[in-house]
Every structure is written in structure tokens, then in C-alpha cells.
């Protein structure tokens, strides 16, 4: 009888230790991401980016999430073709067809527009001048004074906001915001209203 009790007791202890170990591992994988905009609990897995669900940065709060899929493009969208790919441009946001739907994307480098989105920001990375809105950078077209080309995000550019849909990646203990494979680091920016900026970096 005592032997049976001992076996049962040992089994209970083993199960309890396994449960505690599992809970500890789960807790280890959880991380609290703290920024000046609040606290978000996310699940981290080694060598993987974590999609973080946060309120959109205020300036783009009314715009669709980066990478969102919609059934129809907004009424009044302008069609801009570049290398046989049609983009649907509305309110500073670009959509392209994916199957039967449309997805919010960054347009290809080299796409040209005549009018910058309302609310764009001028960004200077000496000696060049860029224009930024909703994750997309532009520069003046070299052959004209009233058109603008989509360009790659210039290293060192500091912007005031990112559209919702970015990811957060931690490298060597430093947190980066990742939007369409472009890395941004949060920096002090007294020129902006909330004193926070996001600098294009190469981690």
C-alpha cells in the first residue's frame, strides 16, 4: 500500500514540475514592449519578427493598415501604371490588385506622380531633399520641376509617423520598427509636435 502511495505521489510531483516548467517557458517567451506610446504584450520567438497590434500613429489613424486587403479601392482612386503594373492611388495610399482583391502596398521605385499627397512632410538628408507620406519617400524628378519619383527610403531620414502595420524586431537588445523591410529607430525629434521621430537605419 505504501509503495502504491509513493508511486502516486511521485507521479503527481513529476506532473507538477512539468507544468511549472512549461509555464516558466511560456513566460520567458512573453515580453512587454514598452514605448512612449504605451505598453503592448507580445509573444516573441527566437529569430522571428513579431507583428505588434498597436494604435496607429495618430497622423495616419484614419488610413488603412499597411498591407491590408480590401475588396474594392476607394472611389475616385487614380490609376497609375508603372512597368505594366497598375497602382490605384487615393489619399496618399497605394493599392495593387492581388487576385480578386486589392492590397495596400508601397509603390515600386521609379513610379512618378504629379502631385504629392496632402499632408506630406519635407525631409532633408543633406544635401538631398525628400518628401514623405505614409511610409513612401519621393524626390523631385530630375527632368521636370513639377513631378515626383518614388525612391528608396534614404538612410538617416527622420519621419514623424509610421502607418499601422509595422513590425517590431529586436537586434542586440535594440528595438526597431520594420515597415516593408525598412528599419526605423525611435529617436528624439524636437522638431515634431510629440518630440518623437523614426529614423531610417541599417541595423
N, C-alpha and C positions, 0 to 999 in steps of 0.2 A: 504493500500500500504506500509506504514511504517513498519507494522507488518511483511509483506512478506519479505521486505528487511532485517529486523532484523533476521528473521529465516535463510535466505540465508547466511547472514554474519556470524551468529553463526555456521552454518554448515561448512563454509569454514575455520573458525578458528579451529574448532574441528578436521577437516581432517589434517590441517597443523600441529597441535600439535601432532597428532598421527604419522605423517610422521617423524617429528623431533625426537620423542621418539624412533621410530623404527631404525632410522639412528644412534642414540646415542647408542642403544643396540648393533647394529652391530659393531660399532666402538669399544665398550667395549670388544667385543669378539675377536677383531683382536689384535694381539700382534706382535711386532717386535722383533725377536730373533737376538741378536747381539753377535757375537763371533769374534775371531781374524781372522776368515776366511771370514768374510763378513756379510751381513745383509740379512735375509730372512723374508718375511712377511708370517705369517701362521695364520690359524683360530684355535683358542683354544675353546674347550668346556669343561665345568667342569667335572673332573673325567675321562677324556678320553685322551689317548695318541694322539699326533699329528704326522702324517707322514710328515716329512720335506724333501722337494726336494732340495738338495744341490749338488754341485760338489763333486765327490768322493774325499776322502783324496788322495793326489797326488800319494802315493805309490801303490794304488790299482785302479787307474783311468782307466786302460786298462782291468780290470777284470769285470766280470758280476756283476750286482747288487745283493746283498744278498736277497734271496727269489725269484729271477727271475725265470720265467718259459721258457723253451726252447723246441723246437720240437725234436732236436737231441743233443746228447752230443758231445763234441769236438772229432775230430779224434785222435786216439791214447790214449784215456782215459783208465785207468787201472780199472778193476773191482775188488772190494774188498768186500767180503761177511762177514757180521757180524750178527750172530743170525738170519740167513736166509734172512737178508735184504741186497741186493746188492747196493753198492755205486760205483759211477763212478767218479774216481779221475783224475783230469787233471789240471796241473799248480797251485796246491795248493788249488783248489776249488773242492768241493764235490757236486755231483748231485745224486738224487734218483728219481725213477720213481713215477709219480703221474698220474694215468690214462694212456692216450696215450702220455703224455709229461714227461719232467724231470724238477725238481725244484732244485735250489741251496740251500743247507742246511748245518748245522753243523752236522758232523757225531756223532753217538752215543758214549757215554763214553765207553772206553774199546776197541774200534776199533784199530787195530795195523797196522802200516806201517813200511817199512824197510828203506825208505829214506825220510828225511824231505824236505818240499818244498824249492825250490831255493829262497833265499831271506829271509828265516826265521830269527827271532830275538831271542836271548837268553835273558830270563827274570829271574831274581833271586828274589825270595821271601824267604829270609833266614829261614832255611838253604837249602831250596829246589831250584832246577834249572828246569826251564821250557823252552819250545820253542814255539814261537808264529808266526802264519801267518794267515792273512785274517780271523780273528775272532775265530780261533781254537787254543787251547793250547794242547801241548804234553809234556810228560815226558818220560824218558828212561824206557823201560820195565824192570821190576825187575828181570826177569830170563835171560836176554840177554844184551849184550853191544851194539848191532847194530840194535835194533828195538825200536820203539817209540809207546806209547799208547796215544790215545786221552783222555784228562782229563777235568774235570770241570774247568771253569775259576777261578783261585785262587785269593781270596780276597787280595788286596794290590799290585797285579801285575800292572805295568805301561807299556803300549804299545805305539807305536809311531803313529799308524793309525788304523782306522776302515774302513771296506768296506762300500761303499754306500748302503743305505737301512736301516740304523739305524733310530730309532725314537728319539724324544726329549720329555722328561717328566719333569715337574717342580713340586718339592715337597718342601713345606715350603720355597718357594722363591728361591730354588737352582735348577739349570738346570742339568739334567742327560741325557747322551746318552744311549739308550736302544737297545741292539742288541741280539735278540733271548733270551729275558728275563734276560740278563746280563746287569747290570748297570755300566756305566763308568762316572767318573767325570773328567772334564778337569783340569789338573794341570800343574804347571811349571816343565819342564824337560830339564835341561841344557845339558843332555847327548845326546839329539836328535838334528838333524840339525835345525829344526824350533823352538826348545826350548819349544815345547808343547807336553804333554803326556796325556794319558787317563787311569785313574786308576780304576781297578775293585773295586767296593764298594758295601756295603749293605745299601741302603738309609733308 
